[in-house]
Amino acid sequence: MADISQITLPSGSTYLIKDATARQQIIELTGQLTGAIHFKGLTSSVITDGATTNPITIDNKSYTAVAGDLVIYGNMEYI
C-alpha cells in the first residue's frame, strides 16, 4: 500500500501526517470509500423521486447515471 505522509484538503491546506497509525487508518478509510456515492453535478434533466431517468444532461453533455451517482436537479438531490 502507498505510504501517506501528507494530506491536502479541498481548501488547499496541506497537513503532514507524522503518526504511522493515523496514516494506516487513512489508507483503510479511503479503501472503504470505493463504491461510495459520487457527486456528478447539476442536471438540467427533469427528474422525479424514484424515477429512472437516463440519460441525463450535466454541463450540456449527455450522461448515463449508474448506482452510486449523486446529481442535483433544482433544489433536490437524487441518488
Steps between C-alpha positions, in 0.01 A plus 500: 500500500601859447661690783298811575717767660282803431145589406371799306145608573265645236567842655861466386645460849763225527570316825785261581394169652781391730320225694531158333169381650317804361654439156384137505148601604480749211610230255233263634231769492571598141480133403153479657380798295531311174148465365364775721276778371664716234381856429460537123360852473195711439255370243258686280303177440165484676523232768231379737561306820530129426524554123748319281568794271797416276694642336504838672670826402787635712694805377320477163632145451308173501585279797364158594473478877596181681445374855680724749484816288366815665349779289313815591195625312359833613524489878470119530773234522453165326705185555 
